[in-house]
Amino acid sequence: MAADAVVAGGSVAGLASALALASAGRRVLVLDPAGPPPDGPAGKAAGAWHRPTVPHARHPHTLNSLGVSVLRAHVPDLLDALVDAGAHLVDMTLTRPGGPVESDAELVALSCRRTTFELVLHRLTATTPGVEIRYGTTVRGVQGTSRVTAAVTDRADSVGTDLLVDATGRRATSRDWLAATGWRLPPDQVRPSGLRLFSRFYRRSGPMPPLDRGNAAGVLGSHYACVLHPGDGDTFSISIGVLPEDHKMRALSRCTAFTAVATATPGVRAWLHGAEPITPVRAFTFPPNIMRGMANGDTPGVVPVGDAACVTNPLYGRGISLAFAHAFRGLTTPDPSAVYLPWFRLSVDQDRDRIAMWRTAVRSGATPPPADGVWRASRHDPLVWRGLTRVLMGLNEPGQVFDEHFHRRVRTVLAGAPPAPATPTRAELVELVEEAP
């Protein structure tokens, strides 16, 4: 058998690639190791969808402005279906100092749980002309010498194709397929992300409280992070991030300790009044930041997409949006790494500085001075706000905004800005966790 394109993996990056290829007139076969999603209303079915092949699916995710712009331009039906399923379009200009302006109209994010997003995406892809999804099928290898010409599955058959998309996630199993056939691949770039995340989902009652970080609320502090994201319907999530080696914070897996820290965090505590938890606290140690060597376009016939091409710290919420941008704007470009490289470098730089700062706090017990000066300045100056928000939302690459002129303005604003809202010190955070019953 043969297909114009074969997609290995049926999660977000794979389904986005299938939609993009089908819109270009290709016949696409998606080989999904998992089974089909359950039937029923999206909100209920998503909660019952067991995804052992996507262990991080039950943690918070978000779609930034880059992702929303791709959906608006290429898959408006998907965006409409997500909103119908309860997702919210968040106007981030509401937090702009001085109020919103027309030029910032594209600063919109989508709030939706990953399970709901993926279920709606899956149903749309499965009914798209030119796309076939084959469940319970895993790609085990490839055929071809100078170019990959077929995918070999665990059913002992091969599927001839002009293009094989590796959407197998962080495992990036095309490295093993290619190595087995004698391909010599460039090395991956691997840098630490240094983060363990504890997350929990809630259901709120009453109107949505304000957000203070664009599409989020909370702090990215000098010794911990506590960030809230609204979800679909009346759900929201809270994520608390610490260093993996911070043993005193392991108790955050207890609901009482988690709640104590969330309640003590400015921007988050208002959401907890009258809210009901709907999941346990889940822990997840993030993988390192990875830029795949094979994402440089030197493996003809194979294109990695999403986490198979590049992994950036999920704390910054770029993964789904970058996968969609790659699928619709650059899947067949000579160098796919160009889509991801600026964001990989930004994650590496941010994580390096954050890890050093948090380690100082853990080892000394003291609280370093606040380092999030750009965010604090953005709360008082519309130009700093616009530059920072456009980078956070993926609309501008860091090098297009963070120049000397920008940082000079930040310093000027901070000289006259009031202090940021007080957050728990390191000692107070440890006490909150240790004294939680």
C-alpha positions in Angstrom: 0.0 0.0 0.0 1.1 3.6 -0.4 0.1 7.1 0.7 1.3 10.6 -0.3 2.3 11.2 3.3 2.5 9.0 6.4 2.3 10.6 9.9 3.7 8.5 12.8 1.8 9.5 15.9 -1.8 10.6 16.4 -1.4 13.3 19.0 -1.5 17.1 18.5 1.5 17.5 16.3 0.6 14.5 14.2 -3.0 15.6 13.7 -2.0 19.2 12.9 0.4 17.8 10.3 -2.3 15.6 8.8 -4.7 18.6 8.5 -2.0 20.7 6.9 -1.0 18.1 4.4 -4.6 17.3 3.5 -5.3 21.0 2.9 -2.4 20.9 0.3 -4.1 18.0 -1.5 -2.1 15.1 -0.2 -3.6 11.7 0.8 -2.5 11.3 4.4 -2.3 8.1 6.6 -2.0 8.7 10.3 -0.6 5.7 12.2 -1.6 6.0 15.8 -0.3 3.6 18.4 -3.3 4.3 20.7 -7.0 3.6 20.3 -9.7 6.0 19.2 -11.2 8.5 21.7 -14.5 7.8 23.4 -17.8 9.1 22.0 -20.0 11.7 23.7 -19.9 15.4 24.6 -16.4 16.8 24.3 -16.1 17.9 27.9 -17.2 14.5 29.3 -15.4 12.3 26.8 -12.1 14.2 27.1 -12.1 13.5 30.9 -12.6 9.7 30.2 -10.0 9.5 27.4 -7.0 7.4 28.7 -3.8 8.5 26.9 -0.9 6.3 28.0 1.1 7.4 25.0 0.7 11.1 26.1 1.5 11.0 29.8 1.7 14.8 30.1 -1.8 15.3 28.5 -3.4 15.8 31.9 -1.2 18.7 32.8 -1.9 22.3 31.9 -1.4 23.5 28.3 -2.2 26.6 26.5 -2.4 27.9 22.9 -0.7 31.3 22.6 -1.4 34.0 20.0 0.9 32.3 17.4 -1.3 29.2 17.6 -4.5 31.2 17.5 -3.3 33.0 14.4 -2.5 29.7 12.6 -6.0 28.4 13.4 -7.7 31.5 12.2 -5.8 31.5 9.0 -5.8 27.8 8.2 -8.3 25.9 10.3 -11.1 28.3 11.4 -13.5 25.3 11.7 -11.2 23.9 14.4 -11.2 27.2 16.3 -15.0 27.4 16.1 -15.4 23.8 17.3 -13.1 24.5 20.3 -15.1 27.5 21.3 -18.3 25.5 20.9 -16.7 22.9 23.3 -16.2 25.5 25.9 -12.8 27.0 25.1 -12.3 30.7 25.8 -10.6 33.3 23.6 -8.7 35.5 26.0 -8.2 39.1 25.1 -4.8 39.8 26.6 -5.0 43.5 25.8 -7.3 43.9 28.8 -4.1 43.8 31.0 -2.3 46.5 28.9 -1.4 49.6 30.9 -3.7 52.4 29.6 -6.2 49.9 28.1 -6.4 48.0 24.8 -5.6 49.5 21.4 -6.6 48.3 17.9 -3.0 47.5 16.8 -2.8 44.8 19.5 -6.0 43.0 18.3 -4.1 39.8 17.4 -3.0 39.3 21.1 -5.5 36.6 21.8 -4.9 33.3 23.4 -7.1 30.2 23.7 -7.8 28.7 27.1 -8.6 25.0 26.9 -7.6 21.8 28.6 -5.2 19.7 26.6 -7.6 16.7 26.6 -10.5 18.8 25.3 -8.3 20.4 22.7 -7.0 17.1 21.4 -10.4 15.4 21.4 -11.9 18.2 19.2 -8.9 18.2 17.0 -9.0 14.4 16.6 -12.7 14.4 15.6 -12.2 17.2 13.0 -9.1 15.4 11.5 -10.9 12.0 11.4 -13.7 13.5 9.2 -11.3 15.5 6.9 -11.3 14.3 3.3 -8.0 12.8 2.4 -7.1 11.7 5.9 -7.2 8.1 7.2 -6.4 7.3 10.9 -5.3 3.8 11.6 -5.4 2.9 15.3 -3.2 0.5 17.2 -0.4 0.8 14.7 3.2 1.8 15.4 6.0 2.6 13.0 9.0 0.4 13.8 11.4 1.3 11.0 11.9 2.8 7.5 13.1 1.7 4.1 15.2 3.6 1.7 18.9 4.4 1.2 19.5 8.0 -0.1 15.8 8.8 0.8 13.2 7.3 3.0 10.6 5.7 0.8 8.4 3.6 3.1 7.4 3.2 6.8 7.5 -0.3 8.3 4.9 -1.0 11.0 4.6 -3.4 13.9 2.1 -5.3 11.7 5.0 -6.5 9.5 3.8 -4.5 6.5 5.3 -1.4 4.9 3.6 1.8 3.6 5.2 3.5 0.7 5.3 7.3 0.9 6.9 10.4 -0.4 7.0 12.0 3.1 7.1 10.5 6.6 6.3 12.8 9.4 7.7 11.9 12.8 5.1 13.0 15.4 6.2 10.6 18.1 6.8 13.3 20.7 9.9 13.6 22.9 11.0 10.0 22.0 11.6 11.2 18.4 11.8 7.5 17.3 12.8 8.4 13.8 16.3 8.7 15.1 16.2 4.9 15.8 14.6 4.1 12.5 17.2 6.1 10.6 20.2 4.8 12.6 19.0 1.2 12.0 19.3 1.8 8.2 22.8 3.3 8.5 22.0 7.1 8.5 24.5 9.2 10.4 22.6 12.0 12.2 24.0 15.2 13.7 24.0 15.3 17.5 21.1 16.8 19.4 21.5 20.0 21.5 20.4 19.2 25.0 20.2 21.8 27.8 18.5 21.4 31.3 15.1 22.7 32.0 15.5 22.2 35.7 11.8 22.0 36.7 9.4 19.8 38.5 5.8 20.7 38.2 2.9 20.0 40.5 -0.5 20.8 38.9 -4.2 20.5 39.7 -7.4 21.4 37.9 -10.4 23.2 39.5 -13.9 24.2 38.7 -14.8 27.7 39.6 -18.2 29.2 40.6 -19.1 32.8 39.6 -17.4 35.1 37.1 -13.8 34.7 36.0 -11.4 36.6 38.3 -8.8 38.9 36.6 -5.6 37.7 35.0 -2.3 39.6 35.5 0.1 37.8 33.1 -1.7 38.1 29.8 -3.4 34.7 29.5 -2.4 33.7 33.0 -2.1 34.8 36.6 0.5 34.3 39.3 4.2 34.6 39.7 7.4 33.4 38.1 9.4 34.2 41.2 13.0 34.2 42.4 12.7 30.8 44.1 9.5 29.2 42.8 6.7 29.6 40.2 3.0 29.5 40.7 0.9 30.1 37.5 -2.8 29.8 36.9 -4.4 29.2 33.4 -8.1 29.3 32.7 -9.4 26.2 30.9 -12.5 25.4 28.9 -15.9 25.9 30.5 -15.5 27.0 34.1 -12.3 25.0 34.7 -8.8 26.4 35.5 -5.5 24.9 36.4 -2.8 25.9 38.9 0.8 24.8 38.4 3.6 25.1 41.0 7.2 24.8 39.7 10.3 24.0 41.8 13.7 22.6 41.2 13.8 18.8 40.9 16.4 18.6 43.6 14.4 20.8 46.0 13.5 18.0 48.5 11.6 20.3 50.9 9.1 21.0 48.1 8.3 17.3 47.4 5.4 17.6 49.8 3.6 19.7 47.2 2.1 16.4 46.0 -0.1 16.6 49.1 -3.3 18.6 48.4 -3.0 20.6 51.7 0.6 21.8 50.9 -0.3 22.6 47.3 -3.4 24.6 48.4 -1.4 26.5 51.0 1.2 27.7 48.5 -1.4 28.5 45.9 -3.4 30.5 48.4 -0.4 32.5 49.4 0.5 33.5 45.8 -0.7 36.9 44.6 -2.9 36.7 41.5 -3.9 33.1 42.3 -5.6 33.2 45.6 -8.7 35.1 44.3 -9.5 32.2 42.0 -9.6 29.7 44.9 -12.6 31.3 46.7 -15.5 28.9 46.1 -13.5 26.7 43.6 -13.7 23.0 43.8 -10.8 20.7 42.9 -11.6 18.2 40.1 -8.3 16.3 39.9 -5.6 15.2 42.4 -2.3 16.9 42.5 -0.1 15.5 39.7 3.7 15.7 39.6 5.8 15.8 36.4 9.5 16.4 36.1 10.2 18.2 32.8 12.5 16.8 30.2 15.5 18.9 29.1 15.3 21.4 26.3 16.2 19.6 23.1 16.9 20.8 19.6 17.0 17.6 17.4 20.0 17.3 15.1 17.7 15.7 12.5 15.5 18.8 12.4 18.0 20.5 10.0 16.4 19.0 6.9 19.3 16.6 6.1 17.2 13.5 6.3 15.3 13.4 2.9 11.8 11.9 3.2 11.5 12.4 7.0 10.4 15.5 8.8 10.2 15.7 12.6 7.4 17.9 14.0 6.5 19.2 17.4 8.4 17.6 20.3 10.1 15.2 17.9 11.8 18.2 16.4 12.3 20.5 19.4 11.4 20.3 23.1 11.2 23.6 25.1 10.3 24.0 28.7 6.5 23.5 28.9 6.4 26.2 31.6 6.5 28.8 28.8 3.5 27.3 27.0 4.9 27.2 23.4 4.7 23.6 22.4 1.3 23.2 20.8 1.5 26.6 19.0 4.9 25.8 17.5 3.7 22.4 16.3 0.8 24.1 14.5 3.0 26.8 13.1 5.5 24.2 11.8 2.7 22.1 10.3 1.0 24.9 8.4 3.9 27.3 7.7 7.0 25.2 7.3 6.4 21.4 7.1 8.1 21.1 3.7 10.7 23.8 4.2 14.4 22.9 3.7 15.3 23.6 7.3 12.5 22.9 9.9 14.8 23.9 12.7 14.3 27.5 11.8 10.7 27.3 13.2 12.0 26.3 16.6 15.5 27.5 17.1 14.8 31.1 18.4 12.4 29.6 21.0 14.9 26.8 22.0 17.6 29.4 22.6 15.2 31.6 24.6 14.2 28.6 26.8 17.8 27.7 27.3 18.7 31.2 28.4 15.7 31.6 30.6 16.1 28.2 32.3 19.9 28.8 32.8 19.2 32.0 34.7 16.2 30.7 36.6 18.0 27.5 37.7 21.0 29.5 39.1 18.7 31.8 41.0 16.5 29.1 42.4 19.6 27.1 43.5 20.9 30.0 45.4 17.6 30.2 47.3 17.5 26.4 48.0 21.1 26.2 49.2 21.2 29.4 51.3 17.6 29.5 52.5 17.5 33.1 51.5 15.2 34.7 48.9 17.1 36.4 46.0 15.9 39.8 44.9 13.1 39.8 42.3 14.5 39.1 38.8 11.3 39.5 36.8 12.0 43.1 36.1 10.7 43.1 32.5 7.3 41.7 33.7 7.2 44.3 36.5 8.0 47.2 34.1 5.4 45.8 31.7 2.6 46.5 34.3 3.3 50.2 34.1 4.5 50.9 30.5 2.5 50.0 27.4 5.5 49.7 25.1 7.3 47.3 27.4 4.1 45.4 27.9 3.6 45.1 24.1 7.1 43.9 23.4 7.1 41.4 26.2 3.6 40.1 25.5 4.3 39.7 21.8 7.3 37.6 22.5 5.5 35.5 25.2 2.7 34.9 22.7 5.0 33.9 19.9 4.2 36.8 17.5 7.7 38.2 17.6 11.0 36.4 18.0 13.1 37.5 21.0 15.8 39.1 18.8 13.1 41.4 17.3 12.2 42.9 20.6 14.8 42.4 23.3 17.4 44.9 22.1 19.3 47.6 24.1 16.6 50.2 23.5 14.1 47.9 25.0 16.2 47.1 28.1 17.0 50.8 28.5 13.3 51.6 28.7 12.8 48.8 31.2 15.4 50.3 33.5 13.9 53.7 33.2 10.4 52.4 34.0 11.6 50.3 37.0 13.4 53.4 38.5 10.0 54.9 39.2 7.8 51.8 39.5 6.2 50.7 42.8 7.4 47.3 44.1 5.8 44.2 42.9 3.2 42.4 45.1 4.8 40.5 47.9 5.2 36.8 47.4 6.2 34.2 50.1 9.9 34.2 50.9 11.8 31.0 50.7 11.5 30.5 54.5 7.8 31.2 54.4 7.3 28.8 51.5 9.1 26.0 53.4 7.0 26.7 56.5 3.8 26.6 54.5 4.7 23.2 53.0 6.0 21.7 56.2 3.1 22.8 58.4 0.3 21.8 56.0 -1.6 18.9 57.6 
